[in-house]
Amino acid sequence: MVDIYFIRHTSVGVSKAVCYGFSDVPLSENFAFEKQEVWSKLQKAATFQSHQQVHIYTSPLQRCALLADYVQQQLSPKIIVQHDNRVKEMNFGDWEMKKWEELPIDSFQAWMTAFVHTAVPNGENLEKVHQRTEHFLTEIIEKHHKPDNLTPETVLIFAHAGSIRTMLVQCLGMPIEHTFRFGMEYGAVSRARYIQGHWKVDFVNR
């Protein structure tokens, strides 16, 4: 069995009016407080035992990586934090760091009506994000699911609202079109378990 915790990064120091995905935006001034809240959530939700294998993966963007580093220090400095580009947020291409209201209306409307298959100019569509996170999640199960091991391995994945939603959709076997039906707040924790070839999602967006 594998216990997987999907953790969204905490709040950022960028206005909600700005479009950002691949951009490495800074964390907000509340990070010192918010990272402690996330750690408290994980302590309540997970059982971290000395003999238990814990693995940490994170988007390389600082809004995720700094939180992953903090949690690693609370657990054990011996745990290696592994960066993986596949769990980064959607690449918004030409729209990165521009205000939503300033985006070209024609291309924005075309994307909004068919965001699954329509890519942002010089960026990604949702299908591309889904493909890379699916590849990542499949690899995680191959590496950490050991059917004969009675003690489950724990995997912490620090990522973004978009990439976490695509992985939850995969766990639940839902159509990709339903990706944005999940709420996903800053610092939210979600848990899924992989047991003998089957997924069970315990909770989302806590």
Order of alpha helices (4+ residues) and beta strands (2+ residues): beta-beta-alpha-beta-alpha-beta-beta-alpha-alpha-beta-alpha-beta-beta
